């Protein structure tokens, strides 16, 4: 055999099929910012690039919680150094004298989505001459170019290592015993930040005056957001204080626990960097409680807003400082910190930065789509730029239903070929067994990831399916499949006050949830009235190890909705119960050991795109299934110390 064979150049690797040019309103380029982007879960993997088509890194927000979307922070650093320096010079001049010709007038990024794997699709796409796939931009944790928050934010520390603390903080008054890193406590309150398994907690012992400070480099402050995850052990603060502080040219202050108000969280209105933490501490309306709490100091438009778990504490507007700096301090009172973050973002004007947003897959707020929304095939090349390799994606083979097992999918492919084939006795036995199983109802299984099924194993099932198609049987009287959703309707009553209305609606919804076998903690109940005057008819409820704020909202026609305050916004209580009820039910379980600790063993399995949790107690009653571990399965053990 002789001759020459010419191999066709076929594209491979990851690529994106949609491209949009996004503009961010009301800010000028040339400054370093974290830009917000709300990504719906149905969109999948995405990639952002700057004007030069260089990939931009991004990170997920550690505090934002929503059911169907995430909040991402995109690292935007303006332009190249030359352009950025020219911007600084021109912005210092009066508007009439600025020579900004040729400088960009708006912030814009390129947004790529609709990711496909060309290697698996085997499509005939001609690759441009010289194009090679880059290894620099890869899909990490399921999302392209997504990185930890330490790479994105002005500053972030989740205390992953003690050796690096001196390089990140300037510690004063500290000795070897006053600072330590340990595993994060897992108790009630706001969740600790989602920063990976390597994150730890910083324990500060306040036997003497201890301060940790970190200078911040912020060129032109727009909105500076400081967040500290603090664990309150509930011990009495007879003297001293434990706090987080922020100083800037516009406003300064501190927030924490002090002896001035032992039962409530306190704040410091006047911050002296020569005597940090000293001064007149004032008590707030937010009561202390055991567990994790989110301390926030937000600088915007010349004011510093202090909040604890979204509860307003104080509004400060004075400062004697000439630069931005972050502080942690302890004096005769110990405390635990699970993470510290500093974000520099655009001003939100009480829009995107307030509460949980309502996001659809096509939503881009607060961005705006420019006159560029195209389809094609884009891929990152070895020079680090995004390159278009095709004007359109060739037709794909019809996708198989994702919920079918591998054996069923293979069987469907060969069933048509075997439909006319004669039946052997063995195949008739398979058919009768299959019909009997169908009439009795198959047991409901929690499917795990399956290995590829050989064709010889799927062949008998395929013949049975083909034979079944030739011999249809009546399905009369078979009940329709149950609905996966749960609809609970409650209505307002004339003359009913808010508290009675809340108790009635809560009782009705809890009854319906229990009737639908939704796992709930046993201690759901009203414990206090919300301390904030801004939250009318809001009450604090216990929900497992959490304390949540709940109220009713009246809609059209008097229909009532029970809502839970989450992150400054609201979530339907039924959704909240579906999401958190099971894990809170497990946390309340009486599984104490002799050493005074409570251990909860959970098994989490990714199945059909959803994580399923099973406790060790319930797992013991299930039929054991032996399989090899996969990337989608993890075993997690939560240890809840009991004092």
PAGU-611294 format. One record per residue (C-alpha): chain; residue number from 1; x, y, z; residue in three letters. Coordinates in steps of 0.1 Angstrom, whole numbers, always signed. Layout:
PAGU-611294
REC|A|NUM|X|Y|Z|ALA
...
//
This chain:
PAGU-611294
REC|A|1|+0|+0|+0|UNK
REC|A|2|+15|+33|-10|UNK
REC|A|3|+5|+69|-12|UNK
REC|A|4|+2|+99|+11|UNK
REC|A|5|-24|+105|+38|UNK
REC|A|6|-34|+141|+47|UNK
REC|A|7|-48|+144|+83|UNK
REC|A|8|-75|+170|+86|UNK
REC|A|9|-69|+197|+112|UNK
REC|A|10|-97|+192|+138|UNK
REC|A|11|-102|+215|+167|UNK
REC|A|12|-100|+201|+202|UNK
REC|A|13|-101|+212|+238|UNK
REC|A|14|-126|+236|+255|UNK
REC|A|15|-142|+264|+236|UNK
REC|A|16|-170|+289|+240|UNK
REC|A|17|-199|+295|+216|UNK
REC|A|18|-213|+328|+227|UNK
REC|A|19|-197|+362|+230|UNK
REC|A|20|-210|+395|+244|UNK
REC|A|21|-194|+429|+250|UNK
REC|A|22|-204|+442|+284|UNK
REC|A|23|-202|+478|+296|UNK
REC|A|24|-202|+489|+332|UNK
REC|A|25|-220|+523|+336|UNK
REC|A|26|-209|+553|+357|UNK
REC|A|27|-173|+544|+363|UNK
REC|A|28|-142|+554|+344|UNK
REC|A|29|-114|+530|+334|UNK
REC|A|30|-79|+533|+348|UNK
REC|A|31|-85|+521|+384|UNK
REC|A|32|-83|+487|+401|UNK
REC|A|33|-117|+474|+412|UNK
REC|A|34|-136|+442|+419|UNK
REC|A|35|-166|+443|+395|UNK
REC|A|36|-197|+424|+404|UNK
REC|A|37|-213|+398|+381|UNK
REC|A|38|-243|+377|+390|UNK
REC|A|39|-240|+343|+372|UNK
REC|A|40|-271|+321|+369|UNK
REC|A|41|-264|+284|+375|UNK
REC|A|42|-279|+274|+341|UNK
REC|A|43|-253|+294|+322|UNK
REC|A|44|-225|+270|+331|UNK
REC|A|45|-188|+278|+327|UNK
REC|A|46|-178|+313|+316|UNK
REC|A|47|-147|+334|+308|UNK
REC|A|48|-141|+371|+310|UNK
REC|A|49|-114|+390|+290|UNK
REC|A|50|-102|+426|+289|UNK
REC|A|51|-101|+448|+258|UNK
REC|A|52|-69|+431|+247|UNK
REC|A|53|-87|+397|+250|UNK
REC|A|54|-65|+387|+279|UNK
REC|A|55|-83|+364|+305|UNK
REC|A|56|-95|+381|+337|UNK
REC|A|57|-95|+362|+369|UNK
REC|A|58|-126|+361|+391|UNK
REC|A|59|-137|+347|+424|UNK
REC|A|60|-170|+337|+441|UNK
REC|A|61|-183|+359|+469|UNK
REC|A|62|-179|+342|+503|UNK
REC|A|63|-210|+356|+520|UNK
REC|A|64|-236|+359|+492|UNK
REC|A|65|-262|+330|+492|UNK
REC|A|66|-289|+324|+465|UNK
REC|A|67|-307|+293|+453|UNK
REC|A|68|-302|+297|+415|UNK
REC|A|69|-272|+320|+410|UNK
REC|A|70|-238|+331|+424|UNK
REC|A|71|-221|+365|+429|UNK
REC|A|72|-187|+367|+412|UNK
REC|A|73|-160|+394|+416|UNK
REC|A|74|-140|+401|+384|UNK
REC|A|75|-105|+415|+389|UNK
REC|A|76|-103|+446|+368|UNK
REC|A|77|-71|+466|+369|UNK
REC|A|78|-79|+492|+342|UNK
REC|A|79|-53|+491|+314|UNK
REC|A|80|-16|+487|+309|UNK
REC|A|81|+7|+507|+331|UNK
REC|A|82|+13|+534|+305|UNK
REC|A|83|-24|+540|+299|UNK
REC|A|84|-32|+539|+337|UNK
REC|A|85|-5|+564|+345|UNK
REC|A|86|-17|+587|+318|UNK
REC|A|87|-52|+584|+332|UNK
REC|A|88|-40|+595|+367|UNK
REC|A|89|-23|+626|+352|UNK
REC|A|90|-53|+636|+332|UNK
REC|A|91|-78|+631|+360|UNK
REC|A|92|-59|+656|+382|UNK
REC|A|93|-65|+683|+356|UNK
REC|A|94|-96|+705|+352|UNK
REC|A|95|-121|+690|+328|UNK
REC|A|96|-115|+718|+302|UNK
REC|A|97|-77|+711|+302|UNK
REC|A|98|-78|+673|+300|UNK
REC|A|99|-60|+658|+270|UNK
REC|A|100|-78|+625|+271|UNK
REC|A|101|-80|+619|+234|UNK
REC|A|102|-74|+583|+226|UNK
REC|A|103|-81|+571|+261|UNK
REC|A|104|-111|+548|+267|UNK
REC|A|105|-141|+565|+281|UNK
REC|A|106|-158|+535|+297|UNK
REC|A|107|-152|+502|+314|UNK
REC|A|108|-159|+472|+292|UNK
REC|A|109|-151|+435|+292|UNK
REC|A|110|-157|+406|+269|UNK
REC|A|111|-179|+378|+282|UNK
REC|A|112|-178|+343|+268|UNK
REC|A|113|-202|+315|+277|UNK
REC|A|114|-218|+283|+262|UNK
REC|A|115|-187|+262|+268|UNK
REC|A|116|-183|+230|+248|UNK
REC|A|117|-156|+203|+247|UNK
REC|A|118|-145|+200|+211|UNK
REC|A|119|-125|+169|+218|UNK
REC|A|120|-155|+149|+228|UNK
REC|A|121|-177|+163|+200|UNK
REC|A|122|-153|+154|+171|UNK
REC|A|123|-165|+183|+150|UNK
REC|A|124|-150|+191|+117|UNK
REC|A|125|-137|+226|+125|UNK
REC|A|126|-108|+240|+105|UNK
REC|A|127|-82|+255|+130|UNK
REC|A|128|-66|+288|+118|UNK
REC|A|129|-30|+285|+109|UNK
REC|A|130|-7|+290|+139|UNK
REC|A|131|-35|+285|+165|UNK
REC|A|132|-26|+263|+194|UNK
REC|A|133|-46|+257|+226|UNK
REC|A|134|-34|+275|+257|UNK
REC|A|135|-28|+255|+289|UNK
REC|A|136|-28|+287|+310|UNK
REC|A|137|-66|+291|+310|UNK
REC|A|138|-82|+259|+323|UNK
REC|A|139|-115|+249|+339|UNK
REC|A|140|-108|+248|+376|UNK
REC|A|141|-135|+235|+401|UNK
REC|A|142|-159|+237|+371|UNK
REC|A|143|-155|+274|+363|UNK
REC|A|144|-130|+289|+339|UNK
REC|A|145|-101|+309|+354|UNK
REC|A|146|-118|+310|+388|UNK
REC|A|147|-94|+316|+416|UNK
REC|A|148|-94|+319|+455|UNK
REC|A|149|-105|+353|+469|UNK
REC|A|150|-70|+361|+480|UNK
REC|A|151|-60|+366|+443|UNK
REC|A|152|-89|+390|+436|UNK
REC|A|153|-97|+412|+466|UNK
REC|A|154|-77|+442|+479|UNK
REC|A|155|-69|+420|+508|UNK
REC|A|156|-82|+386|+521|UNK
REC|A|157|-69|+363|+548|UNK
REC|A|158|-84|+330|+557|UNK
REC|A|159|-55|+320|+579|UNK
REC|A|160|-44|+290|+558|UNK
REC|A|161|-9|+291|+573|UNK
REC|A|162|+7|+306|+604|UNK
REC|A|163|+41|+311|+588|UNK
REC|A|164|+28|+337|+564|UNK
REC|A|165|+11|+359|+591|UNK
REC|A|166|+41|+382|+597|UNK
REC|A|167|+42|+390|+560|UNK
REC|A|168|+5|+398|+558|UNK
REC|A|169|+1|+416|+592|UNK
REC|A|170|+21|+439|+614|UNK
REC|A|171|+16|+424|+649|UNK
REC|A|172|+22|+444|+680|UNK
REC|A|173|+22|+431|+716|UNK
REC|A|174|+20|+395|+704|UNK
REC|A|175|+39|+366|+717|UNK
REC|A|176|+40|+329|+707|UNK
REC|A|177|+10|+320|+729|UNK
REC|A|178|-13|+349|+720|UNK
REC|A|179|-18|+340|+683|UNK
REC|A|180|-26|+305|+671|UNK
REC|A|181|-44|+288|+642|UNK
REC|A|182|-69|+260|+648|UNK
REC|A|183|-98|+243|+630|UNK
REC|A|184|-129|+265|+627|UNK
REC|A|185|-156|+260|+652|UNK
REC|A|186|-188|+246|+637|UNK
REC|A|187|-217|+260|+657|UNK
REC|A|188|-248|+283|+654|UNK
REC|A|189|-250|+316|+636|UNK
REC|A|190|-240|+330|+603|UNK
REC|A|191|-220|+305|+582|UNK
REC|A|192|-183|+308|+581|UNK
REC|A|193|-168|+318|+547|UNK
REC|A|194|-167|+293|+519|UNK
REC|A|195|-130|+294|+514|UNK
REC|A|196|-119|+258|+510|UNK
REC|A|197|-108|+230|+533|UNK
REC|A|198|-74|+246|+540|UNK
REC|A|199|-89|+276|+557|UNK
REC|A|200|-85|+278|+595|UNK
REC|A|201|-95|+301|+623|UNK
REC|A|202|-73|+327|+640|UNK
REC|A|203|-74|+326|+678|UNK
REC|A|204|-64|+358|+695|UNK
REC|A|205|-58|+356|+733|UNK
REC|A|206|-64|+390|+749|UNK
REC|A|207|-43|+385|+781|UNK
REC|A|208|-24|+417|+770|UNK
REC|A|209|-30|+444|+745|UNK
REC|A|210|-26|+430|+711|UNK
REC|A|211|-31|+446|+677|UNK
REC|A|212|-27|+434|+641|UNK
REC|A|213|-27|+460|+613|UNK
REC|A|214|-25|+459|+575|UNK
REC|A|215|-20|+489|+553|UNK
REC|A|216|-42|+490|+522|UNK
REC|A|217|-34|+503|+488|UNK
REC|A|218|-65|+520|+474|UNK
REC|A|219|-59|+548|+448|UNK
REC|A|220|-93|+564|+445|UNK
REC|A|221|-118|+549|+470|UNK
REC|A|222|-153|+543|+456|UNK
REC|A|223|-169|+516|+479|UNK
REC|A|224|-146|+499|+503|UNK
REC|A|225|-162|+469|+520|UNK
REC|A|226|-145|+453|+550|UNK
REC|A|227|-159|+419|+563|UNK
REC|A|228|-148|+399|+593|UNK
REC|A|229|-162|+365|+602|UNK
REC|A|230|-162|+365|+640|UNK
REC|A|231|-170|+335|+663|UNK
REC|A|232|-186|+346|+696|UNK
REC|A|233|-181|+320|+723|UNK
REC|A|234|-206|+337|+745|UNK
REC|A|235|-182|+343|+774|UNK
REC|A|236|-188|+373|+796|UNK
REC|A|237|-167|+404|+787|UNK
REC|A|238|-161|+418|+822|UNK
REC|A|239|-133|+440|+810|UNK
REC|A|240|-114|+447|+778|UNK
REC|A|241|-125|+444|+742|UNK
REC|A|242|-121|+424|+710|UNK
REC|A|243|-126|+442|+677|UNK
REC|A|244|-121|+448|+640|UNK
REC|A|245|-113|+484|+628|UNK
REC|A|246|-109|+504|+596|UNK
REC|A|247|-93|+538|+591|UNK
REC|A|248|-95|+560|+560|UNK
REC|A|249|-93|+596|+550|UNK
REC|A|250|-131|+599|+550|UNK
REC|A|251|-143|+580|+580|UNK
REC|A|252|-129|+555|+606|UNK
REC|A|253|-143|+533|+634|UNK
REC|A|254|-142|+499|+650|UNK
REC|A|255|-167|+471|+657|UNK
REC|A|256|-167|+442|+682|UNK
REC|A|257|-172|+431|+718|UNK
REC|A|258|-164|+454|+748|UNK
REC|A|259|-171|+456|+785|UNK
REC|A|260|-190|+488|+779|UNK
REC|A|261|-220|+466|+768|UNK
REC|A|262|-213|+430|+777|UNK
REC|A|263|-246|+417|+763|UNK
REC|A|264|-246|+436|+730|UNK
REC|A|265|-221|+442|+703|UNK
REC|A|266|-203|+475|+706|UNK
REC|A|267|-186|+501|+683|UNK
REC|A|268|-159|+528|+686|UNK
REC|A|269|-168|+561|+671|UNK
REC|A|270|-134|+578|+674|UNK
REC|A|271|-104|+557|+664|UNK
REC|A|272|-69|+567|+675|UNK
REC|A|273|-42|+548|+657|UNK
REC|A|274|-17|+557|+684|UNK
REC|A|275|-40|+540|+710|UNK
REC|A|276|-59|+515|+689|UNK
REC|A|277|-90|+501|+706|UNK
REC|A|278|-89|+526|+734|UNK
REC|A|279|-117|+552|+738|UNK
REC|A|280|-154|+554|+745|UNK
REC|A|281|-171|+522|+734|UNK
REC|A|282|-208|+524|+728|UNK
REC|A|283|-234|+496|+729|UNK
REC|A|284|-256|+487|+699|UNK
REC|A|285|-291|+473|+696|UNK
REC|A|286|-278|+440|+683|UNK
REC|A|287|-277|+414|+711|UNK
REC|A|288|-247|+389|+714|UNK
REC|A|289|-253|+352|+707|UNK
REC|A|290|-230|+322|+705|UNK
REC|A|291|-219|+313|+670|UNK
REC|A|292|-205|+328|+638|UNK
REC|A|293|-213|+364|+630|UNK
REC|A|294|-205|+387|+601|UNK
REC|A|295|-190|+421|+611|UNK
REC|A|296|-191|+446|+582|UNK
REC|A|297|-176|+481|+578|UNK
REC|A|298|-187|+497|+545|UNK
REC|A|299|-172|+530|+533|UNK
REC|A|300|-193|+547|+507|UNK
REC|A|301|-198|+584|+498|UNK
REC|A|302|-179|+597|+529|UNK
REC|A|303|-197|+575|+555|UNK
REC|A|304|-187|+543|+573|UNK
REC|A|305|-217|+520|+579|UNK
REC|A|306|-213|+494|+606|UNK
REC|A|307|-235|+462|+606|UNK
REC|A|308|-236|+428|+624|UNK
REC|A|309|-253|+400|+605|UNK
REC|A|310|-270|+427|+583|UNK
REC|A|311|-283|+445|+614|UNK
REC|A|312|-274|+482|+614|UNK
REC|A|313|-252|+493|+642|UNK
REC|A|314|-239|+528|+635|UNK
REC|A|315|-232|+554|+608|UNK
REC|A|316|-198|+572|+612|UNK
REC|A|317|-186|+602|+592|UNK
REC|A|318|-154|+616|+608|UNK
REC|A|319|-117|+607|+606|UNK
REC|A|320|-83|+620|+614|UNK
REC|A|321|-63|+596|+592|UNK
REC|A|322|-45|+601|+559|UNK
REC|A|323|-45|+566|+546|UNK
REC|A|324|-65|+534|+545|UNK
REC|A|325|-56|+507|+570|UNK
REC|A|326|-72|+475|+584|UNK
REC|A|327|-70|+465|+621|UNK
REC|A|328|-77|+436|+645|UNK
REC|A|329|-73|+440|+682|UNK
REC|A|330|-78|+422|+715|UNK
REC|A|331|-73|+434|+751|UNK
REC|A|332|-81|+411|+781|UNK
REC|A|333|-108|+393|+760|UNK
REC|A|334|-101|+364|+736|UNK
REC|A|335|-118|+358|+703|UNK
REC|A|336|-118|+338|+671|UNK
REC|A|337|-117|+350|+634|UNK
REC|A|338|-126|+328|+605|UNK
REC|A|339|-117|+352|+577|UNK
REC|A|340|-110|+388|+569|UNK
REC|A|341|-118|+405|+535|UNK
REC|A|342|-115|+439|+520|UNK
REC|A|343|-133|+446|+487|UNK
REC|A|344|-129|+477|+465|UNK
REC|A|345|-160|+479|+443|UNK
REC|A|346|-181|+505|+424|UNK
REC|A|347|-209|+523|+442|UNK
REC|A|348|-241|+503|+440|UNK
REC|A|349|-265|+531|+451|UNK
REC|A|350|-286|+505|+470|UNK
REC|A|351|-292|+484|+440|UNK
REC|A|352|-270|+453|+433|UNK
REC|A|353|-252|+455|+467|UNK
REC|A|354|-284|+452|+487|UNK
REC|A|355|-300|+419|+495|UNK
REC|A|356|-304|+388|+473|UNK
REC|A|357|-311|+396|+437|UNK
REC|A|358|-336|+382|+412|UNK
REC|A|359|-315|+368|+384|UNK
REC|A|360|-324|+350|+351|UNK
REC|A|361|-299|+333|+328|UNK
REC|A|362|-300|+362|+304|UNK
REC|A|363|-296|+389|+331|UNK
REC|A|364|-265|+410|+331|UNK
REC|A|365|-273|+437|+357|UNK
REC|A|366|-255|+459|+366|UNK
REC|A|367|-237|+455|+333|UNK
REC|A|368|-252|+465|+300|UNK
REC|A|369|-248|+446|+267|UNK
REC|A|370|-232|+467|+240|UNK
REC|A|371|-240|+462|+203|UNK
REC|A|372|-221|+430|+202|UNK
REC|A|373|-238|+397|+208|UNK
REC|A|374|-226|+370|+185|UNK
REC|A|375|-223|+332|+181|UNK
REC|A|376|-193|+313|+169|UNK
REC|A|377|-165|+293|+183|UNK
REC|A|378|-138|+310|+205|UNK
REC|A|379|-107|+294|+221|UNK
REC|A|380|-78|+306|+241|UNK
REC|A|381|-45|+304|+222|UNK
REC|A|382|-10|+300|+236|UNK
REC|A|383|-3|+337|+234|UNK
REC|A|384|-29|+342|+261|UNK
REC|A|385|-56|+359|+239|UNK
REC|A|386|-91|+348|+230|UNK
REC|A|387|-93|+339|+193|UNK
REC|A|388|-123|+331|+171|UNK
REC|A|389|-117|+299|+152|UNK
REC|A|390|-151|+294|+135|UNK
REC|A|391|-181|+315|+126|UNK
REC|A|392|-205|+289|+138|UNK
REC|A|393|-206|+256|+156|UNK
REC|A|394|-214|+226|+133|UNK
REC|A|395|-245|+206|+142|UNK
REC|A|396|-241|+184|+172|UNK
REC|A|397|-254|+148|+176|UNK
REC|A|398|-287|+147|+194|UNK
REC|A|399|-280|+146|+232|UNK
REC|A|400|-293|+117|+252|UNK
REC|A|401|-315|+124|+282|UNK
REC|A|402|-292|+130|+311|UNK
REC|A|403|-312|+112|+337|UNK
REC|A|404|-312|+78|+320|UNK
REC|A|405|-287|+52|+331|UNK
REC|A|406|-258|+42|+308|UNK
REC|A|407|-274|+8|+302|UNK
REC|A|408|-307|+24|+292|UNK
REC|A|409|-290|+48|+268|UNK
REC|A|410|-270|+20|+250|UNK
REC|A|411|-302|-1|+249|UNK
REC|A|412|-321|+27|+232|UNK
REC|A|413|-295|+29|+204|UNK
REC|A|414|-296|-8|+195|UNK
REC|A|415|-333|-14|+202|UNK
REC|A|416|-344|-4|+167|UNK
REC|A|417|-319|-28|+151|UNK
REC|A|418|-331|-57|+172|UNK
REC|A|419|-369|-50|+170|UNK
REC|A|420|-375|-75|+142|UNK
REC|A|421|-352|-102|+156|UNK
REC|A|422|-368|-134|+169|UNK
REC|A|423|-369|-140|+207|UNK
REC|A|424|-349|-167|+224|UNK
REC|A|425|-362|-184|+256|UNK
REC|A|426|-337|-165|+277|UNK
REC|A|427|-348|-132|+262|UNK
REC|A|428|-385|-141|+268|UNK
REC|A|429|-377|-148|+305|UNK
REC|A|430|-360|-113|+307|UNK
REC|A|431|-391|-97|+291|UNK
REC|A|432|-415|-114|+316|UNK
REC|A|433|-393|-104|+345|UNK
REC|A|434|-391|-68|+332|UNK
REC|A|435|-429|-66|+329|UNK
REC|A|436|-434|-81|+363|UNK
REC|A|437|-410|-55|+378|UNK
REC|A|438|-428|-27|+360|UNK
REC|A|439|-462|-38|+373|UNK
REC|A|440|-449|-40|+409|UNK
REC|A|441|-430|-7|+407|UNK
REC|A|442|-393|-3|+407|UNK
REC|A|443|-377|+8|+440|UNK
REC|A|444|-366|+44|+441|UNK
REC|A|445|-328|+45|+441|UNK
REC|A|446|-303|+73|+447|UNK
REC|A|447|-283|+68|+415|UNK
REC|A|448|-245|+71|+416|UNK
REC|A|449|-221|+78|+388|UNK
REC|A|450|-220|+47|+366|UNK
REC|A|451|-191|+31|+347|UNK
REC|A|452|-194|+26|+309|UNK
REC|A|453|-216|-4|+302|UNK
REC|A|454|-203|-29|+277|UNK
REC|A|455|-225|-36|+247|UNK
REC|A|456|-228|-73|+255|UNK
REC|A|457|-244|-64|+289|UNK
REC|A|458|-269|-39|+273|UNK
REC|A|459|-278|-63|+245|UNK
REC|A|460|-304|-84|+264|UNK
REC|A|461|-320|-53|+278|UNK
REC|A|462|-322|-38|+244|UNK
REC|A|463|-339|-69|+230|UNK
REC|A|464|-364|-68|+258|UNK
REC|A|465|-371|-31|+252|UNK
REC|A|466|-376|-38|+215|UNK
REC|A|467|-399|-67|+222|UNK
REC|A|468|-419|-46|+247|UNK
REC|A|469|-425|-20|+220|UNK
REC|A|470|-441|-47|+199|UNK
REC|A|471|-463|-59|+227|UNK
REC|A|472|-478|-28|+244|UNK
REC|A|473|-498|-32|+274|UNK
REC|A|474|-525|-11|+290|UNK
REC|A|475|-515|+14|+316|UNK
REC|A|476|-550|+23|+326|UNK
REC|A|477|-554|+32|+362|UNK
REC|A|478|-517|+40|+367|UNK
REC|A|479|-513|+71|+389|UNK
REC|A|480|-495|+100|+374|UNK
REC|A|481|-460|+107|+388|UNK
REC|A|482|-461|+129|+419|UNK
REC|A|483|-451|+166|+415|UNK
REC|A|484|-417|+175|+428|UNK
REC|A|485|-429|+210|+439|UNK
REC|A|486|-447|+219|+471|UNK
REC|A|487|-472|+247|+470|UNK
REC|A|488|-485|+261|+503|UNK
REC|A|489|-511|+288|+502|UNK
REC|A|490|-521|+310|+532|UNK
REC|A|491|-544|+340|+531|UNK
REC|A|492|-548|+371|+554|UNK
REC|A|493|-578|+375|+577|UNK
REC|A|494|-596|+408|+584|UNK
REC|A|495|-587|+423|+618|UNK
REC|A|496|-558|+399|+625|UNK
REC|A|497|-527|+415|+640|UNK
REC|A|498|-492|+408|+626|UNK
REC|A|499|-480|+385|+654|UNK
REC|A|500|-511|+363|+654|UNK
REC|A|501|-509|+362|+616|UNK
REC|A|502|-472|+351|+617|UNK
REC|A|503|-479|+324|+643|UNK
REC|A|504|-509|+311|+622|UNK
REC|A|505|-490|+310|+589|UNK
REC|A|506|-459|+294|+605|UNK
REC|A|507|-481|+267|+620|UNK
REC|A|508|-498|+260|+587|UNK
REC|A|509|-466|+258|+568|UNK
REC|A|510|-448|+236|+593|UNK
REC|A|511|-477|+212|+592|UNK
REC|A|512|-477|+211|+554|UNK
REC|A|513|-439|+206|+554|UNK
REC|A|514|-441|+177|+579|UNK
REC|A|515|-469|+162|+559|UNK
REC|A|516|-447|+163|+528|UNK
REC|A|517|-419|+146|+547|UNK
REC|A|518|-396|+176|+546|UNK
REC|A|519|-369|+171|+572|UNK
REC|A|520|-369|+199|+598|UNK
REC|A|521|-352|+206|+631|UNK
REC|A|522|-373|+200|+662|UNK
REC|A|523|-368|+235|+678|UNK
REC|A|524|-384|+257|+652|UNK
REC|A|525|-401|+285|+672|UNK
REC|A|526|-403|+322|+679|UNK
REC|A|527|-378|+333|+705|UNK
REC|A|528|-376|+371|+703|UNK
REC|A|529|-387|+403|+685|UNK
REC|A|530|-362|+418|+660|UNK
REC|A|531|-342|+445|+677|UNK
REC|A|532|-340|+468|+646|UNK
REC|A|533|-366|+495|+644|UNK
REC|A|534|-362|+494|+606|UNK
REC|A|535|-376|+459|+604|UNK
REC|A|536|-413|+461|+612|UNK
REC|A|537|-432|+430|+622|UNK
REC|A|538|-400|+409|+621|UNK
REC|A|539|-393|+382|+647|UNK
REC|A|540|-364|+360|+655|UNK
REC|A|541|-369|+322|+653|UNK
REC|A|542|-347|+293|+663|UNK
REC|A|543|-341|+270|+633|UNK
REC|A|544|-318|+242|+644|UNK
REC|A|545|-285|+258|+653|UNK
REC|A|546|-295|+290|+635|UNK
REC|A|547|-313|+321|+646|UNK
REC|A|548|-333|+335|+616|UNK
REC|A|549|-354|+366|+611|UNK
REC|A|550|-389|+358|+598|UNK
REC|A|551|-419|+379|+588|UNK
REC|A|552|-449|+377|+565|UNK
REC|A|553|-455|+396|+533|UNK
REC|A|554|-490|+401|+518|UNK
REC|A|555|-493|+398|+480|UNK
REC|A|556|-521|+402|+455|UNK
REC|A|557|-556|+392|+468|UNK
REC|A|558|-544|+389|+504|UNK
REC|A|559|-521|+359|+497|UNK
REC|A|560|-494|+356|+525|UNK
REC|A|561|-458|+346|+520|UNK
REC|A|562|-435|+336|+549|UNK
REC|A|563|-400|+350|+542|UNK
REC|A|564|-366|+347|+559|UNK
REC|A|565|-341|+376|+558|UNK
REC|A|566|-309|+364|+541|UNK
REC|A|567|-280|+387|+532|UNK
REC|A|568|-301|+419|+534|UNK
REC|A|569|-328|+404|+512|UNK
REC|A|570|-355|+378|+516|UNK
REC|A|571|-360|+341|+508|UNK
REC|A|572|-392|+321|+508|UNK
REC|A|573|-394|+301|+540|UNK
REC|A|574|-404|+269|+522|UNK
REC|A|575|-373|+272|+500|UNK
REC|A|576|-352|+279|+531|UNK
REC|A|577|-366|+248|+548|UNK
REC|A|578|-359|+226|+518|UNK
REC|A|579|-323|+239|+516|UNK
REC|A|580|-313|+239|+553|UNK
REC|A|581|-339|+218|+572|UNK
REC|A|582|-321|+184|+567|UNK
REC|A|583|-286|+195|+578|UNK
REC|A|584|-301|+215|+608|UNK
REC|A|585|-321|+184|+618|UNK
REC|A|586|-289|+164|+618|UNK
REC|A|587|-270|+190|+638|UNK
REC|A|588|-296|+188|+666|UNK
REC|A|589|-293|+150|+667|UNK
REC|A|590|-283|+136|+701|UNK
REC|A|591|-250|+120|+690|UNK
REC|A|592|-228|+130|+719|UNK
REC|A|593|-197|+110|+728|UNK
REC|A|594|-180|+104|+761|UNK
REC|A|595|-154|+132|+756|UNK
REC|A|596|-181|+159|+755|UNK
REC|A|597|-181|+163|+717|UNK
REC|A|598|-210|+158|+693|UNK
REC|A|599|-201|+141|+660|UNK
REC|A|600|-222|+141|+629|UNK
REC|A|601|-210|+119|+601|UNK
REC|A|602|-224|+128|+567|UNK
REC|A|603|-219|+113|+533|UNK
REC|A|604|-224|+137|+503|UNK
REC|A|605|-229|+124|+468|UNK
REC|A|606|-233|+144|+436|UNK
REC|A|607|-262|+129|+417|UNK
REC|A|608|-279|+144|+387|UNK
REC|A|609|-263|+178|+394|UNK
REC|A|610|-275|+179|+430|UNK
REC|A|611|-257|+171|+463|UNK
REC|A|612|-274|+145|+484|UNK
REC|A|613|-265|+142|+521|UNK
REC|A|614|-270|+111|+542|UNK
REC|A|615|-262|+107|+579|UNK
REC|A|616|-243|+76|+592|UNK
REC|A|617|-274|+65|+612|UNK
REC|A|618|-297|+64|+582|UNK
REC|A|619|-270|+50|+560|UNK
REC|A|620|-267|+20|+583|UNK
REC|A|621|-303|+10|+575|UNK
REC|A|622|-297|+12|+537|UNK
REC|A|623|-285|-15|+514|UNK
REC|A|624|-248|-12|+510|UNK
REC|A|625|-235|-4|+475|UNK
REC|A|626|-199|-11|+468|UNK
REC|A|627|-183|+12|+442|UNK
REC|A|628|-150|+29|+435|UNK
REC|A|629|-148|+66|+447|UNK
REC|A|630|-153|+92|+421|UNK
REC|A|631|-146|+129|+418|UNK
REC|A|632|-182|+137|+425|UNK
REC|A|633|-184|+119|+459|UNK
REC|A|634|-169|+131|+492|UNK
REC|A|635|-171|+119|+528|UNK
REC|A|636|-175|+148|+552|UNK
REC|A|637|-173|+147|+590|UNK
REC|A|638|-185|+176|+611|UNK
REC|A|639|-174|+179|+647|UNK
REC|A|640|-195|+202|+669|UNK
REC|A|641|-178|+208|+702|UNK
REC|A|642|-201|+210|+732|UNK
REC|A|643|-191|+233|+761|UNK
//
